[in-house]
Amino acid sequence: MSKTTVQLPEIKLVGITARTNNANECNVESGKIGPCVQSYFQNALMTKILHRKKPETTLCAYTNYESDWTGDYTFFIGEEVTSFDDLAEGLETHTIAPQVYTKFTTEPGQMPNVCIQEWIKIWQMTPEDLGGERRYSTDFEVYDERAADPQNVVLDIYVGIKE
């Protein structure tokens, strides 16, 4: 895993959401992220998103944190857009405010294990290891062409940190 610090501008997303927590996600029966992702792809919801900034690049965001990584949060899957105009029925919007992130790039691995294992490492990091104290505003993952092969996925994880 590689790690860098980056400042990103505002990011507008359109997609769908689920409210969950990491304890629920450890159990297949109570997890909500898997069904949300399945719904997004099985229903080809990306084709209903207008003003797509980077078609074929999916973002998964974690936002509206109740507390820290142990509390409830909103999971969001969708794409970055240039405008929220003409929003299709059933889709939601989310704006990620400009902020500083620690960006992690994973080694190639199988989904969802590569993602889960990376987050477990992040949860165990001290602020010094992370590059700063977590903001718990919005964190997100980027799935682009490097994620085309589910057996060999590379993804970027952006964790918001306080300046």
Stockholm file with secondary structure:
# STOCKHOLM 1.0

chainA/1-163         MSKTTVQLPEIKLVGITARTNNANECNVESGKIGPCVQSYFQNALMTKILHRKKPETTLCAYTNYESDWTGDYTFFIGEEVTSFDDLAEGLETHTIAPQVYTKFTTEPGQMPNVCIQEWIKIWQMTPEDLGGERRYSTDFEVYDERAADPQNVVLDIYVGIKE
#=GR chainA/1-163 SS CEEEEEEECCEEEEEEEEEECHHHHTSTTTCCHHHHHHHHHHTTGGGGCCSBSSTTCEEEEEESCSSSTTSCEEEEEEEEESCCTTCCTTCEEEEECCEEEEEEECCSBCTTHHHHHHHHHHHTCCHHHHTSCBCCSEEEEEECGGGSSTTSBCCEEEEEECC
#=GC SS_cons         CEEEEEEECCEEEEEEEEEECHHHHTSTTTCCHHHHHHHHHHTTGGGGCCSBSSTTCEEEEEESCSSSTTSCEEEEEEEEESCCTTCCTTCEEEEECCEEEEEEECCSBCTTHHHHHHHHHHHTCCHHHHTSCBCCSEEEEEECGGGSSTTSBCCEEEEEECC
//
